[in-house]
Amino acid sequence: MERKTALITGGNSGIGYATAAELARQNYQLILVCRNGEKGEEARQKIINSTGNKDVDLRIADLSSQQDIRELAEQVQKHYTTLDVLINNAGGVFGQYQVNKDGFEMTFAVNYLAPFLLTHLLLDTLKASHPARIINIASVVQDKHFHPEDAVHQTSSDYAGMQAYKTAKTAVLMMTYYMSKRLENNGVTINALHPGFIYTPQATRLAPKWLRPVMKLFSKNPEQGAAIPIYLATSDEVADTTGAFFKDNKIEQTSPITYNEDLQKDLYTKSMQWTKLRTDEE
């Protein structure tokens, strides 16, 4: 039986690292995507030493940059003929308004446009590897109202970090649901999940200092948070499940707006334009 290959973004810390380490223990060939080369190499060596699996490949990419994402996809396609699992894990919450090199607000760029672009660039490899699985890290924090143009055209005057994060994760869900229909009969499933609140400095930096100890009491550790992505990546129980949102290994409903098929299509078409990918929708 051939070994399976999994790519995970943001794999040097938190649930990304915990997920990568467990997949390595299960003898997966790993592609670890990290922004920081030093931290990425440290994580790679730690995984190798703790699991005995030496097949851990490190790729460096700044996922806020569409050029970096394209170069990453080219590297993966050059070195790997198959990809069984793609886990879009990397993300972030930004307290201050920032714009990336491509002119997009940073929260939307990292949490939504990056997985959208990387997924599409690797889609042919995933299809060739069927059955294959795409797993998107989303959140229970979701918008009640959503407009693609408003999401991408945020300004410094109306920016709020958690609201931007909520909007980006709502877009991830809409992408997941829309792509699940496009990928029917292609041997590729796509699902999203909420890992739970993981206590990290990154996750709590927007919260008041007095609240952080309380947050820690109700948070999961990275290993607990990794349980759902590992389940979706490896379990036979969900081999044929697609277009679903998971929380605690159970399918749950998301905000009603995420199921609006007209908005899904509008977001998808605009996302193809924002990432300079061709679309056959127009």
C-alpha positions as CSV (number, residue, x, y, z in Angstrom):
1,M,0.0,0.0,0.0
2,E,1.5,3.4,-1.0
3,R,2.1,6.0,1.6
4,K,-0.3,8.9,1.7
5,T,1.0,12.5,1.3
6,A,-0.5,15.4,3.3
7,L,0.3,19.1,3.1
8,I,-0.5,21.3,6.0
9,T,-0.1,25.1,6.2
10,G,1.0,26.7,9.4
11,G,2.5,23.5,10.6
12,N,5.1,24.8,13.0
13,S,2.9,25.6,16.0
14,G,-0.5,25.1,17.6
15,I,-3.0,22.7,16.1
16,G,-1.0,22.8,12.8
17,Y,2.0,21.2,14.5
18,A,-0.1,18.8,16.6
19,T,-1.9,17.7,13.4
20,A,1.3,17.3,11.5
21,A,2.9,15.3,14.3
22,E,0.0,12.9,14.5
23,L,-0.1,12.3,10.7
24,A,3.6,11.6,10.8
25,R,3.0,9.0,13.5
26,Q,0.5,7.5,11.2
27,N,3.2,7.2,8.5
28,Y,2.1,10.0,6.3
29,Q,4.6,11.7,4.0
30,L,4.3,15.3,5.2
31,I,4.7,18.6,3.4
32,L,5.0,21.3,6.2
33,V,4.4,24.8,5.0
34,C,5.7,27.6,7.3
35,R,6.4,31.3,6.9
36,N,9.5,31.3,9.1
37,G,12.3,29.1,8.0
38,E,14.0,28.8,11.4
39,K,10.8,27.9,13.2
40,G,9.8,25.6,10.4
41,E,13.0,23.6,10.5
42,E,12.8,23.4,14.3
43,A,9.3,21.9,14.0
44,R,10.4,19.5,11.2
45,Q,13.2,18.2,13.3
46,K,11.0,17.9,16.4
47,I,8.4,15.8,14.4
48,I,11.1,13.6,13.0
49,N,12.7,13.0,16.4
50,S,9.4,12.3,18.2
51,T,7.8,10.1,15.5
52,G,10.7,8.4,13.8
53,N,9.2,9.5,10.4
54,K,11.9,11.1,8.4
55,D,9.6,11.9,5.4
56,V,8.9,15.4,6.5
57,D,9.4,18.1,3.9
58,L,9.6,21.8,4.8
59,R,8.4,24.4,2.3
60,I,8.7,28.1,3.1
61,A,6.0,30.5,2.0
62,D,4.4,33.7,3.1
63,L,0.7,32.9,2.6
64,S,-0.2,36.6,2.6
65,S,1.6,36.8,-0.8
66,Q,-0.1,35.3,-3.9
67,Q,3.3,35.1,-5.6
68,D,4.6,33.0,-2.7
69,I,1.6,30.7,-2.9
70,R,2.1,30.2,-6.6
71,E,5.8,29.4,-6.1
72,L,4.8,26.9,-3.3
73,A,2.3,25.2,-5.6
74,E,4.9,24.9,-8.3
75,Q,7.4,23.3,-5.9
76,V,4.8,20.8,-4.7
77,Q,3.8,19.9,-8.2
78,K,7.4,19.5,-9.2
79,H,8.3,17.1,-6.4
80,Y,5.1,15.3,-5.8
81,T,2.9,13.5,-8.3
82,T,0.2,12.8,-5.7
83,L,-1.4,14.7,-2.8
84,D,-3.9,12.8,-0.7
85,V,-4.7,15.5,2.0
86,L,-4.6,19.3,1.9
87,I,-5.1,21.0,5.2
88,N,-5.6,24.7,5.0
89,N,-4.7,25.5,8.6
90,A,-2.7,28.7,8.6
91,G,-4.5,31.9,9.7
92,G,-4.3,34.9,11.9
93,V,-6.0,37.7,13.7
94,F,-4.6,41.2,13.1
95,G,-5.3,43.9,15.6
96,Q,-4.3,46.7,13.3
97,Y,-5.4,47.3,9.7
98,Q,-2.8,46.0,7.3
99,V,-2.6,45.5,3.5
100,N,-0.6,42.8,1.8
101,K,1.6,43.1,-1.3
102,D,-1.4,42.4,-3.5
103,G,-3.4,45.2,-2.1
104,F,-5.8,43.1,0.0
105,E,-6.6,43.5,3.7
106,M,-4.4,41.1,5.6
107,T,-7.0,39.1,7.5
108,F,-9.0,38.4,4.4
109,A,-5.8,37.6,2.4
110,V,-4.4,35.1,4.9
111,N,-7.5,33.4,6.2
112,Y,-9.5,33.2,2.9
113,L,-7.7,34.2,-0.3
114,A,-4.6,32.0,0.6
115,P,-6.5,28.7,1.0
116,F,-8.7,29.6,-2.0
117,L,-5.7,30.1,-4.2
118,L,-3.6,27.2,-2.9
119,T,-6.5,24.8,-3.2
120,H,-7.1,25.7,-6.8
121,L,-3.5,25.6,-7.8
122,L,-3.2,22.0,-6.3
123,L,-6.6,20.8,-7.5
124,D,-5.3,18.8,-10.5
125,T,-2.8,17.0,-8.2
126,L,-5.6,16.3,-5.7
127,K,-7.9,15.0,-8.4
128,A,-5.1,12.8,-9.8
129,S,-4.7,11.3,-6.3
130,H,-8.4,10.4,-5.8
131,P,-9.7,9.7,-3.3
132,A,-8.3,13.0,-1.8
133,R,-9.5,15.3,0.9
134,I,-9.4,19.1,1.4
135,I,-9.8,20.3,5.0
136,N,-10.4,23.9,5.8
137,I,-10.0,25.4,9.3
138,A,-13.1,27.6,9.8
139,S,-14.8,28.8,13.0
140,V,-18.1,29.0,14.9
141,V,-17.6,32.7,14.6
142,Q,-19.6,33.6,11.5
143,D,-21.3,36.6,9.9
144,K,-25.1,36.9,9.7
145,H,-24.7,39.2,6.7
146,F,-22.1,38.9,4.0
147,H,-21.2,40.8,0.8
148,P,-18.1,39.8,-1.2
149,E,-17.2,43.4,-2.1
150,D,-17.5,44.6,1.5
151,A,-15.3,41.8,2.6
152,V,-12.5,42.6,0.3
153,H,-12.8,46.4,0.4
154,Q,-12.4,47.0,4.1
155,T,-10.7,50.3,5.1
156,S,-8.6,51.4,8.0
157,S,-11.5,53.6,9.3
158,D,-14.0,50.7,9.6
159,Y,-11.5,47.9,10.5
160,A,-12.0,45.7,13.5
161,G,-9.8,42.7,13.9
162,M,-12.3,40.1,15.1
163,Q,-15.0,41.3,12.6
164,A,-12.5,40.9,9.8
165,Y,-11.7,37.4,11.0
166,K,-15.4,36.5,11.3
167,T,-15.9,37.7,7.7
168,A,-12.9,35.7,6.4
169,K,-14.0,32.5,8.1
170,T,-17.5,33.0,6.7
171,A,-16.0,33.2,3.3
172,V,-14.1,29.9,3.9
173,L,-17.4,28.2,4.7
174,M,-19.0,29.5,1.5
175,M,-16.0,28.4,-0.5
176,T,-16.2,24.9,1.1
177,Y,-19.9,24.5,0.3
178,Y,-19.6,25.8,-3.2
179,M,-16.5,23.7,-4.1
180,S,-18.1,20.6,-2.7
181,K,-20.7,20.8,-5.5
182,R,-18.1,21.5,-8.2
183,L,-16.0,18.6,-7.1
184,E,-18.8,16.0,-7.1
185,N,-17.7,12.8,-9.0
186,N,-14.0,14.0,-9.0
187,G,-13.0,11.8,-6.0
188,V,-12.1,14.8,-3.9
189,T,-14.0,15.8,-0.7
190,I,-13.9,19.2,0.9
191,N,-15.0,19.9,4.5
192,A,-14.5,22.6,7.1
193,L,-14.2,22.5,10.9
194,H,-14.1,24.4,14.1
195,P,-11.1,23.2,16.2
196,G,-12.3,24.9,19.4
197,F,-10.5,27.8,21.1
198,I,-6.8,27.1,21.4
199,Y,-5.0,29.2,24.0
200,T,-2.0,30.9,22.3
201,P,-0.5,34.4,22.5
202,Q,-1.7,35.0,18.9
203,A,-5.3,33.9,19.8
204,T,-5.5,36.1,22.9
205,R,-3.7,39.3,21.9
206,L,-6.9,41.2,21.1
207,A,-8.4,40.3,24.5
208,P,-8.0,42.5,27.6
209,K,-5.2,41.2,29.9
210,W,-7.6,40.5,32.7
211,L,-9.7,38.2,30.5
212,R,-6.8,36.0,29.3
213,P,-6.5,33.8,32.4
214,V,-10.3,33.1,32.2
215,M,-9.9,32.3,28.5
216,K,-7.2,29.8,29.3
217,L,-9.6,27.9,31.6
218,F,-12.0,27.3,28.8
219,S,-9.6,26.6,26.0
220,K,-8.3,23.4,24.4
221,N,-4.7,22.4,24.1
222,P,-3.3,22.0,20.6
223,E,-3.5,18.2,20.7
224,Q,-7.2,18.4,21.5
225,G,-7.7,21.0,18.8
226,A,-6.0,18.7,16.3
227,A,-8.4,15.8,16.9
228,I,-11.0,17.0,14.3
229,P,-8.6,17.7,11.4
230,I,-6.9,14.4,12.0
231,Y,-10.3,12.7,12.0
232,L,-11.3,14.4,8.8
233,A,-7.9,13.5,7.2
234,T,-7.8,9.8,8.1
235,S,-11.1,8.3,9.2
236,D,-13.0,6.0,6.9
237,E,-16.2,7.2,8.6
238,V,-16.0,10.5,6.6
239,A,-14.4,9.2,3.4
240,D,-17.4,10.1,1.4
241,T,-18.6,13.1,3.4
242,T,-18.2,16.5,1.6
243,G,-19.6,20.0,2.0
244,A,-20.0,19.7,5.7
245,F,-18.9,21.7,8.8
246,F,-17.6,19.8,11.8
247,K,-17.4,20.6,15.5
248,D,-16.4,18.0,18.0
249,N,-16.4,15.3,15.2
250,K,-20.1,16.1,14.5
251,I,-21.7,17.9,11.6
252,E,-23.3,21.2,12.6
253,Q,-25.2,23.9,10.7
254,T,-23.5,27.2,10.1
255,S,-24.9,30.7,9.7
256,P,-27.8,30.8,7.2
257,I,-26.0,33.2,4.9
258,T,-23.3,30.6,4.2
259,Y,-25.8,28.4,2.4
260,N,-26.9,31.2,0.0
261,E,-26.0,29.7,-3.3
262,D,-26.2,33.0,-5.2
263,L,-23.7,34.6,-2.8
264,Q,-21.5,31.5,-2.9
265,K,-21.3,31.8,-6.7
266,D,-20.7,35.5,-6.5
267,L,-17.9,35.1,-4.0
268,Y,-16.4,32.3,-6.0
269,T,-16.4,34.2,-9.3
270,K,-14.9,37.3,-7.6
271,S,-12.3,35.2,-5.8
272,M,-11.2,33.8,-9.1
273,Q,-10.6,37.4,-10.3
274,W,-8.9,38.5,-7.1
275,T,-6.5,35.6,-7.3
276,K,-6.1,36.0,-11.1
277,L,-7.4,32.5,-11.8
278,R,-9.5,31.8,-14.8
279,T,-13.2,31.1,-14.3
280,D,-15.6,29.2,-16.6
281,E,-18.5,30.8,-14.8
282,E,-18.6,33.9,-16.9
